[in-house]
């Protein structure tokens, strides 16, 4: 059964991983996946570098996921990809038993203003995969509750999402969003626009100040709501969160450690409340960015009641 079909029956739980850049990281990943599998995720996705720069590692991680007993969903971008190259890679995935993908445009390479490939948009990739492979792949597409930073307006972004559906996409995996009122508006707006695809919500756990600020501003242009902004302010690491490690070896070590721990605890509670809101809105899935770790994510799942282990 397709994941999009399962979403019609119940709210799914899934995780996102990324291919480690070191041999040690790759060696540790099977253990992380094993711990995550205790929660019986319906699938685990794996990111994909621009132009397939890490496609070998991506395929290796997908096989780890498959071996562990879950469905691997590979991210796939059009960056630096030709039609021929896309076919070769997708044929390889199918041969290895990976038939679920998240179709993305991807971020432009540094200094570039185009994809440097045969396609300019994810909509093109969705149509190409459907035309070339029929129903052999289940295709997820990205949704941006606050509008993609490259799109001229939220309305235009919703129109593109409808086009992805018309081109054959199966379900939506959203970019992170902390503004719940905006998410509610977007969810209502896409339904009014005729977008009927199930919505699987991407949730980034709030665990680290610098990582949170970086994710919000460097890639997604996300609004940090008042609650999250105050959370960061209450536990601000001077001189700034990106230089917190400069305090090591100084008398402030214990002070910094205490503030980091307090931020993490409140961040976990913030994440759980956010998940509660998403679940109450009736989204079809919760997709947690595991960040290649399992302890913090496990605590969030257990404390939120997302899964009850028997």
C-alpha positions in Angstrom: 0.0 0.0 0.0 1.2 3.5 -0.8 2.1 5.8 2.0 -0.5 8.3 0.7 -3.1 5.6 1.0 -2.0 4.7 4.5 -2.4 8.4 5.4 -6.1 8.0 4.7 -6.4 5.4 7.4 -4.2 6.9 10.2 -1.7 9.6 11.1 1.8 8.4 10.1 5.1 8.9 12.0 8.3 9.2 10.1 11.9 10.5 10.4 14.4 12.3 8.2 18.1 11.4 8.2 21.1 12.6 6.2 24.1 10.8 4.8 27.0 11.2 7.2 30.1 12.8 5.8 32.5 10.6 7.9 33.1 6.9 8.1 32.4 7.1 11.8 29.1 8.8 11.2 28.1 6.1 8.7 29.2 3.3 11.0 27.0 4.8 13.8 23.9 5.3 11.7 22.6 1.7 11.7 22.4 1.9 15.5 20.5 5.2 15.3 18.1 3.6 12.8 17.6 0.6 15.1 16.6 2.9 18.0 14.2 4.8 15.8 12.7 1.6 14.5 11.4 1.0 18.1 8.7 3.5 17.2 7.6 1.6 14.1 7.9 4.6 11.7 6.0 4.1 8.5 9.0 5.5 6.6 12.4 7.1 7.0 13.6 9.7 4.4 17.2 10.5 3.5 18.4 13.8 2.0 20.2 14.1 -1.3 23.1 16.4 -2.1 22.9 19.0 -5.0 23.5 17.2 -8.3 23.7 13.9 -6.5 27.0 14.8 -4.9 26.4 12.3 -2.1 24.1 9.9 -4.1 26.3 6.9 -3.2 26.0 7.6 0.5 22.3 8.4 0.1 21.8 4.9 -1.5 23.7 3.3 1.2 21.5 4.9 3.9 18.4 3.9 2.0 19.6 0.3 2.1 20.2 0.6 5.9 16.6 1.8 6.3 15.2 -0.9 4.0 17.2 -3.6 5.9 15.9 -2.3 9.2 12.3 -2.9 8.0 11.1 0.6 7.1 10.3 2.2 3.8 13.2 4.4 2.5 12.1 7.7 0.8 15.0 9.3 -1.0 15.1 13.1 -1.6 15.9 13.9 -5.2 16.7 17.3 -6.7 17.1 18.6 -10.3 20.3 20.5 -9.5 22.9 19.7 -12.1 20.8 16.8 -13.3 20.2 16.0 -16.9 17.2 13.9 -18.1 19.6 11.0 -18.9 21.3 11.3 -15.5 18.0 11.3 -13.7 16.9 8.2 -15.5 20.1 6.4 -14.7 19.8 7.3 -11.0 16.2 6.4 -10.7 16.7 3.1 -12.5 19.4 2.3 -10.0 17.1 3.2 -7.1 14.4 0.8 -8.5 16.9 -2.0 -8.9 17.8 -1.6 -5.3 14.1 -1.6 -4.2 13.7 2.1 -3.5 10.5 3.3 -5.1 9.5 6.3 -2.9 11.0 9.8 -3.5 10.6 13.4 -2.5 10.9 15.5 -5.7 12.7 18.8 -5.1 14.2 21.6 -7.1 17.0 21.9 -4.5 19.2 24.9 -3.6 21.2 26.7 -6.3 24.9 26.0 -6.1 27.0 28.7 -4.5 27.2 31.7 -6.9 24.7 30.3 -9.4 21.3 31.6 -10.4 19.9 28.5 -12.1 19.7 24.7 -11.5 22.4 24.1 -14.1 20.4 21.1 -15.2 17.6 20.2 -17.7 14.8 21.1 -15.4 14.2 24.4 -13.5 11.4 23.3 -11.1 10.2 20.4 -9.1 7.0 20.5 -11.1 9.0 19.5 -14.1 10.7 16.6 -12.2 7.3 15.3 -11.0 5.9 15.2 -14.6 9.1 13.6 -16.0 9.0 10.8 -13.4 5.3 10.2 -14.0 5.8 10.2 -17.8 8.8 7.9 -17.7 7.9 5.5 -14.8 4.2 5.6 -14.5 3.2 4.4 -11.0 6.6 2.8 -10.2 7.5 5.6 -7.8 5.4 7.2 -5.1 6.2 10.9 -5.3 6.1 13.3 -2.4 6.6 17.1 -2.9 7.5 19.9 -0.7 5.0 22.4 0.7 5.9 25.7 2.2 3.3 27.0 4.7 5.0 30.5 4.7 5.7 30.4 0.9 9.0 29.4 -0.7 11.6 32.1 -0.4 12.1 32.1 -4.1 8.4 32.4 -4.9 6.9 35.9 -5.5 3.9 35.3 -3.2 2.2 32.7 -1.1 -0.7 32.6 -3.6 1.8 31.8 -6.4 3.4 29.1 -4.3 0.0 27.4 -3.6 -0.7 27.5 -7.4 2.6 25.7 -8.0 1.7 23.1 -5.3 -1.6 22.5 -7.2 0.5 22.1 -10.4 2.6 19.5 -8.7 -0.6 17.6 -7.8 -1.8 17.9 -11.4 1.5 16.5 -12.6 1.1 13.4 -10.5 2.4 14.0 -7.0 1.0 11.8 -4.2 1.4 13.7 -1.0 3.0 16.8 0.6 6.0 17.0 3.0 6.1 20.5 4.5 9.0 22.6 5.2 9.4 23.5 8.9 6.9 26.1 10.2 6.7 27.5 13.8 3.9 30.0 13.1 0.8 27.9 13.8 -1.6 30.6 12.8 0.1 30.9 9.4 0.1 27.1 9.1 -3.7 27.0 9.7 -4.2 29.7 7.1 -2.0 27.8 4.5 -3.8 24.5 5.2 -7.2 26.1 4.6 -5.9 28.0 1.5 -4.5 24.9 -0.2 -7.7 23.0 0.3 -9.7 25.9 -1.2 -7.3 25.8 -4.1 -8.2 22.2 -4.8 -5.0 20.6 -3.3 -6.3 17.4 -1.9 -3.0 15.6 -1.3 -2.3 14.4 2.3 -0.1 16.7 4.4 2.9 15.2 6.2 4.3 17.9 8.5 8.1 18.4 8.8 9.0 19.1 12.5 12.4 20.3 13.5 13.0 19.6 17.3 14.1 22.8 19.1 17.3 21.6 20.8 20.1 24.1 20.0 19.9 27.9 19.7 22.4 28.3 16.9 20.9 25.5 14.8 17.4 26.9 15.3 18.4 30.4 14.2 20.4 29.0 11.3 17.5 26.8 10.0 15.0 29.7 10.2 17.1 32.3 8.4 19.7 30.7 6.2 17.4 28.4 4.2 13.8 28.7 4.9 13.0 32.4 5.8 10.8 31.1 8.6 9.1 33.3 11.2 10.2 32.5 14.7 7.0 33.1 16.7 6.9 35.1 19.9 7.0 32.0 22.1 10.1 30.7 20.4 11.8 34.1 20.2 11.3 34.5 24.0 12.6 31.0 24.6 15.8 31.9 22.8 16.0 35.3 24.6 15.6 33.8 28.1 18.5 31.5 27.5 20.7 33.6 25.2 24.3 32.5 25.1 26.6 35.6 25.2 28.3 36.9 23.1 26.0 35.0 20.7 24.8 31.4 20.3 27.2 30.9 17.3 30.2 31.7 19.5 29.1 29.9 22.7 32.0 27.5 22.5 34.4 30.5 23.0 33.4 30.3 26.6 35.1 26.9 27.1 37.9 26.9 29.6 36.6 30.1 31.3 34.8 30.4 34.7 31.5 30.6 32.8 31.6 26.9 31.8 29.0 25.7 34.3 26.8 28.8 33.6 26.8 28.0 29.9 26.2 24.3 30.4 23.2 25.1 32.6 21.7 27.6 30.1 22.2 25.1 27.3 20.5 22.3 29.2 17.6 24.6 30.2 17.1 25.8 26.6 17.0 22.2 25.4 14.4 21.2 28.0 12.2 24.1 27.2 12.8 23.5 23.5 11.6 19.9 23.8 8.4 21.1 25.5 7.9 23.7 22.8 8.3 21.0 20.1 5.8 18.7 21.9 3.2 21.5 22.1 3.7 22.2 18.4 3.1 18.5 17.6 0.0 18.6 19.7 -1.3 21.5 17.6 -0.5 19.7 14.3 -2.2 16.5 15.4 -5.3 18.5 16.5 -5.5 20.0 13.1 -5.8 16.6 11.6 -2.6 16.5 9.5 -1.9 13.1 7.9 1.6 12.7 9.2 4.3 13.9 11.6 7.8 13.8 10.0 10.5 14.5 12.6 13.9 15.7 11.6 16.0 13.2 13.6 19.3 15.0 12.8 21.0 11.5 12.8 20.4 11.2 16.5 17.8 9.2 18.5 17.8 10.1 22.2 16.2 13.5 22.0 13.7 12.4 19.3 12.8 9.4 21.4 12.1 11.6 24.4 9.9 13.9 22.3 7.9 10.9 21.0 7.5 9.3 24.4 6.5 12.5 26.1 4.2 13.6 23.4 2.3 10.2 23.2 2.9 9.9 19.5 3.7 6.2 20.0 2.8 3.9 22.9 5.3 1.0 23.1 3.8 -2.3 24.3 
